[in-house]
Amino acid sequence: MIDTKKALLILFAVMFLVMIGFGIIIPVLPFFAEELGANPTELGFLMAVYSITQLIFAPMWGKISDRIGRKPVILIGILGLSLSFFLTGLASSLWMLFAARIAGGFLSAANLPTVMAYAADITSNEDRGKGMGVIGAATGLGFVFGPAVGGIFSKISLSMPFYVAGASSLVTFLLVWFFLKESLSKEQRENLQVKEKMSWRKTISSPHMILYSLQLFVSLSMAGLEATFAYFAKQKAGLGTVELGYIFMIMGLASAFVQGGVIGKLTRRFGEGPVIQAGVIISAAGFGLILLIDSFLTAAVCLTIFGIGNGIIRPSVSALLTKSSGAKYGTVSGLLSSFDSFGRIIGPPLGGWLFTIAIGLPYLSGILLSIIAFVLYQMYILQEKKEISSSVN
């Protein structure tokens, strides 16, 4: 019998350490790649190739975790991430850097969907939102503190942060190996194999596809903001890198607090649907408020409002999907991660292109994308009602 509170605490630590390791390299990778001869275009491909491999392989790892269990797949993902960090630090040419990023994207694609599937395994329908919120909070906090740690170790050498990230991942590997119990019994895995396999045709025709698409538009809007906000804040409020670092830290902490401490209570009381709709509305309002920033204070407040809205959507969507997936949590979580990655691939270049036309356009498009996400959820409700009605008849 798995102690749910203890297991969620371990999962929190796992995703926090994984994202610390990932965040460590963010401020360093561009300069490291530049030392190896990368031009701006090659750097763009270097950043994109990681997300592309995750887009392709996250569903595969999710399905594998349904077949062989969560723990082995989590261990593979973390060990692969550690290996990619060490290979990156040892890279002496650009092709080695690309090889390390591709390997890292392929293997680490196992982490998030499988951890989310594990959380779904051990939580009841009522507490599903809380479990997903804990994972989201850990991811956000790790991403907040990781870049700061990377900046500190980069003073020693540009390769040092990669070794630190690799060591952090090894510690995480040991944590999972010794303290995390398998959440899927042999009987449960066999039962999943007996059930009908999920096909793309079935997925596309189901209401679930609407939720995947909703997450795609949410990720698309978020990625566009991340790619352009530094330039926007500099032009509108004269903010530099230090101020921007504090602003994103404040947003990340607020989002993590809501995900880890509030979202479970909200979904238990109101259900995932109303929380998703509220998150979309708050995100749209945040995009509109960002257009009005003129100082550090207004930038911090407006971005935090956006971050809170955006932050409660993904855990709620995850909870809603897993509750209606027939226990194929790995498959569902893998597909959701894939759609999320797709948005993060398209978002930055789209946001950058819109910014070159008008600096406020990425945020106006964010409002539009939020409206589309809201409409998609209304479509999901109608589709669900239609399926229920047809099954009754």
Residue pairs with C-beta under 8 A, 6 or more apart in sequence:
2 122
2 181
2 183
4 122
4 123
4 127
7 118
7 122
7 180
7 181
7 183
8 119
8 122
8 123
8 131
8 134
10 175
10 176
10 179
10 180
11 115
11 118
11 119
11 134
11 135
11 138
11 180
12 134
12 135
12 137
12 138
12 260
13 138
13 172
13 175
14 74
14 78
14 115
14 138
14 172
14 175
14 176
14 180
15 111
15 112
15 115
15 135
15 138
15 139
15 142
16 138
16 139
16 141
16 142
17 142
17 168
17 169
17 171
17 172
17 175
18 78
18 81
18 108
18 111
18 142
18 169
18 172
19 138
19 139
19 140
19 141
19 142
19 143
19 146
20 142
20 145
20 146
20 149
20 165
20 168
21 81
21 82
21 85
21 142
21 146
21 164
21 165
21 166
21 168
21 169
21 172
22 81
22 108
22 142
22 143
22 146
22 165
23 142
23 143
23 144
23 145
23 146
23 147
23 149
23 150
24 146
24 147
24 149
24 150
24 153
24 161
24 162
24 164
24 165
24 168
25 85
25 88
25 150
25 161
25 162
25 165
26 146
26 147
26 150
27 147
27 150
27 151
27 154
28 150
28 151
28 154
28 158
28 161
28 162
29 46
29 47
29 88
30 43
31 154
31 158
32 88
32 97
32 158
32 159
32 162
33 42
33 43
33 46
33 94
33 97
34 43
35 158
36 91
36 92
36 93
36 94
36 97
37 93
37 94
38 46
38 94
38 97
42 94
45 98
46 97
46 98
46 101
48 345
49 98
49 101
49 102
49 105
50 101
50 102
50 104
50 105
51 105
51 341
51 344
51 345
52 105
52 341
52 345
53 102
53 105
53 106
53 109
54 105
54 108
54 109
54 337
54 338
54 341
55 338
55 341
55 342
55 345
56 109
56 338
57 105
57 106
57 109
57 110
58 109
58 110
58 112
58 113
58 334
58 335
58 337
58 338
58 341
59 113
59 331
59 334
59 335
59 337
59 338
60 109
60 334
61 73
61 77
61 109
61 110
61 113
61 114
61 330
61 334
62 113
62 114
62 117
62 329
62 330
62 331
62 332
62 333
62 334
62 335
62 337
63 330
63 331
63 334
64 73
64 110
64 330
65 73
65 74
65 110
65 113
65 114
65 117
65 184
65 330
65 334
66 117
66 184
66 189
66 192
66 328
66 329
66 330
66 331
67 189
67 192
67 193
68 189
69 182
69 183
69 184
69 189
70 114
70 115
70 117
70 118
70 121
70 182
70 183
70 184
70 330
71 176
71 180
71 181
71 182
71 183
73 110
73 114
73 330
74 110
74 111
74 114
74 115
74 118
74 176
74 180
75 173
75 176
75 177
76 107
76 110
77 107
77 108
77 109
77 110
77 111
77 114
78 108
78 111
78 169
78 172
78 173
78 176
79 107
79 169
79 173
80 103
80 104
80 106
80 107
80 108
80 110
81 104
81 107
81 108
81 111
81 169
82 166
82 167
82 169
82 170
82 173
83 103
83 104
83 107
83 166
84 100
84 101
84 103
84 104
84 105
84 107
84 108
85 104
85 162
85 163
85 165
85 166
85 169
86 162
86 163
86 166
87 96
87 99
87 100
87 103
87 104
88 97
88 100
88 101
88 104
88 162
89 159
89 160
89 162
89 163
89 166
90 96
90 159
91 97
91 100
109 337
112 135
112 139
112 333
112 337
113 330
113 333
113 334
113 336
113 337
114 330
114 333
115 135
116 132
116 135
116 318
116 322
116 329
116 333
116 336
116 337
117 322
117 329
117 330
117 332
117 333
118 183
119 128
119 131
119 132
119 134
119 135
120 128
120 131
120 132
120 318
120 319
120 322
120 329
120 333
121 183
121 184
121 329
122 131
122 183
123 130
123 131
125 323
126 268
127 264
127 268
128 267
128 272
128 319
128 322
128 323
129 263
129 264
129 266
129 267
129 268
129 272
129 275
129 315
129 316
129 319
130 263
130 264
130 265
130 267
130 268
131 264
131 319
132 263
132 314
132 315
132 316
132 318
132 319
132 322
133 258
133 259
133 260
133 261
133 262
133 263
133 264
133 267
133 312
133 315
134 259
134 260
134 264
135 315
136 255
136 256
136 259
136 260
136 263
136 311
136 314
136 315
137 255
137 256
137 257
137 259
137 260
137 261
138 256
138 260
140 252
140 255
140 256
140 259
140 311
141 252
141 253
141 256
143 252
144 248
144 249
144 252
144 253
144 256
147 245
148 245
148 249
149 161
149 164
150 161
150 164
150 165
153 160
153 161
153 164
154 160
154 161
184 192
188 327
191 327
192 327
192 328
195 326
195 328
198 328
198 331
203 209
203 212
203 335
207 380
207 383
207 384
207 387
208 321
208 324
208 325
208 332
210 376
210 377
210 379
210 380
210 383
211 317
211 320
211 321
211 376
211 377
211 380
212 335
212 336
212 339
213 339
213 376
214 276
214 317
214 373
214 376
214 377
214 380
215 313
215 314
215 317
215 336
215 339
215 340
215 343
216 339
216 340
216 342
216 343
217 343
217 369
217 370
217 372
217 373
217 376
218 280
218 283
218 310
218 313
218 314
218 343
218 369
218 370
218 373
219 339
219 340
219 341
219 342
219 343
219 344
219 347
220 343
220 346
220 347
220 350
220 369
221 283
221 287
221 310
221 347
221 365
221 366
221 369
221 370
222 310
222 343
222 344
222 347
223 343
223 344
223 345
223 346
223 347
223 348
223 351
224 347
224 348
224 350
224 351
224 354
224 362
224 365
224 366
225 287
225 290
225 306
225 351
225 362
225 363
225 366
226 347
226 348
226 351
227 347
227 348
227 349
227 351
227 352
227 355
227 362
228 351
228 352
228 354
228 355
228 359
228 362
229 244
229 290
229 303
230 241
230 244
231 355
231 359
232 290
232 355
232 359
232 360
232 362
232 363
233 239
233 243
233 244
233 247
233 293
233 299
234 240
235 359
236 293
236 294
236 359
237 293
237 294
237 295
237 296
237 298
237 299
239 247
239 296
239 299
243 296
243 299
246 296
246 300
247 296
247 299
247 300
247 303
248 303
250 300
250 303
250 304
251 300
251 303
251 304
251 306
251 307
252 307
254 304
254 307
254 308
255 304
255 307
255 308
255 310
255 311
256 311
258 308
258 311
258 312
259 311
259 312
259 315
262 312
263 275
263 312
263 315
263 316
266 275
266 312
267 275
267 316
267 319
272 316
272 317
272 319
272 320
272 323
273 320
273 377
273 381
275 312
275 316
276 312
276 313
276 316
276 317
276 320
276 377
277 374
277 377
278 309
278 312
279 309
279 310
279 311
279 312
279 313
279 316
280 309
280 313
280 370
280 373
280 374
280 377
281 309
281 370
281 374
282 305
282 306
282 308
282 309
282 312
283 306
283 309
283 310
283 313
283 366
283 370
284 309
284 366
284 367
284 370
284 371
284 374
285 305
285 306
285 309
286 302
286 303
286 305
286 306
286 307
286 308
286 309
286 310
287 306
287 363
287 364
287 366
287 367
287 370
288 363
288 367
289 301
289 302
289 305
289 306
290 299
290 302
290 303
290 306
290 363
291 360
291 363
291 364
292 298
292 302
293 299
293 302
313 373
314 340
317 336
318 333
318 336
321 332
321 333
321 336
322 329
322 332
322 333
325 331
325 332
350 365
351 362
351 365
354 361
354 362
354 365
355 361
355 362
